[in-house]
């Protein structure tokens, strides 16, 4: 596939390949597309969070409540990790 980039972007890719950041031009372009896809997913999550806030779908926490919330998440993660070790 033929891709036409601005001279500035083409130069950046060539410099990145020359510096060993990417093995070749295609690898650099694949990485760029992957980053664009990630950006799109992040923006979709932001849009969803904004929609939920507008609709009042959120929970407010004070300092202690927030600390407890994160402690529960951490404990849950530890339990899941320990269970995964037992299954291995």
C-alpha positions in Angstrom: 0.0 0.0 0.0 1.2 3.4 -0.9 1.0 6.1 1.9 1.6 9.7 1.3 2.8 11.6 4.4 3.7 15.2 4.9 7.5 15.7 4.4 7.8 16.5 8.2 6.1 13.2 9.2 8.0 11.2 6.6 11.3 12.7 7.9 10.3 11.8 11.5 9.6 8.2 10.5 12.9 7.9 8.6 14.8 9.3 11.6 13.0 6.9 13.9 13.9 3.9 11.7 17.5 5.1 11.4 17.7 5.5 15.2 16.5 1.9 15.6 13.2 2.9 17.3 11.4 0.9 14.6 12.7 -1.9 12.3 11.2 -0.3 9.2 8.7 2.2 7.9 5.8 -0.2 8.0 6.4 -1.0 11.7 6.4 2.7 12.5 3.1 3.2 10.6 1.6 0.2 12.3 2.5 1.6 15.7 1.0 5.0 14.7 -2.2 3.4 13.7 -2.3 1.4 17.0 -1.8 4.6 18.9 -4.7 6.2 17.0 -6.9 3.3 17.8 -6.0 3.5 21.5 -6.7 7.3 21.4 -10.1 6.5 19.9 -10.9 4.0 22.7 -9.9 6.5 25.4 -12.0 9.2 23.9 -15.0 6.8 23.8 -14.5 6.1 27.5 -14.3 9.8 28.3 -17.5 10.3 26.3 -19.2 7.5 28.2 -18.0 8.9 31.6 -19.3 12.4 30.6 -22.7 10.9 29.7 -22.9 9.1 33.0 -22.0 12.2 34.9 -24.6 14.3 33.1 -27.2 11.6 33.9 -26.2 11.6 37.5 -24.9 8.1 37.4 -22.0 8.5 39.9 -21.1 8.0 43.5 -19.5 10.8 45.6 -16.9 9.9 48.2 -15.4 11.8 51.1 -11.7 11.2 51.9 -12.3 8.2 54.1 -14.8 6.7 51.7 -12.4 7.0 48.8 -9.6 5.4 50.8 -11.9 2.5 51.7 -13.0 2.1 48.1 -9.4 1.8 46.8 -8.5 -0.5 49.7 -11.4 -2.8 48.6 -10.2 -2.7 45.0 -6.7 -3.6 46.1 -7.8 -6.4 48.3 -10.0 -7.8 45.5 -7.0 -7.7 43.1 -4.8 -9.5 45.6 -7.4 -12.2 46.1 -7.8 -12.7 42.4 -4.0 -12.8 42.0 -3.6 -15.4 44.8 -6.4 -17.5 43.3 -4.7 -17.4 39.9 -1.4 -18.6 41.5 -3.3 -21.5 43.1 -4.7 -22.6 39.7 -1.3 -22.5 38.0 
